[in-house]
């Protein structure tokens, strides 16, 4: 079965939606999956095992540093998609992503 993207759109300079660029499945960790579901802002929806978030919704800081030349980079466990059509600009999306990642880290430390 084909995987389906979950977002309504991606912010890009030319205003076009990103299509066919590959994506990332939702995490197995229920808390991180919930955070990603909230980030994509779809009401009354939950991801299936085939749901993906396009890689263009993630900032470069969301990926693990690796020397590997893999086609698909690996996301950090705390990565949250932040580039969307409702995002004013990429720099704010990066700030939002970093703030969310820090909130997740703080929550995990408190557990």
Steps between C-alpha positions, in 0.01 A plus 500: 500500500620849419590739779306824518619843607308653787553874473293752312806676366855619526629855510728561202635816335297440184179421691469154344426195709771240541401172338680172442805582714492206742410500864531366851259269679368586844708391800415187698527702822139610574604836650715598201233377258246720680731803476543445124124459452448833676769661284325412172175658627245254363185487708334170590778298338751241611779351288485153352807282455517639145488870595810707436613859550699630203868553576468862385296574815809436716791737554864391449541504880236224525737247340775299664850585386643213305788445262288254308381598153161335549216611278270536804651687793404385848291730716583569862254331736386844617450645148177690444390624156501880486488619136135543398293741293392674822866560589596861436857424397758221534690680777188503721440135419854418611446693824172315560669166431781575746255618767289186456807278515611670823151458650509129416844465661377678813197274518718189463735619777201540732383141444 
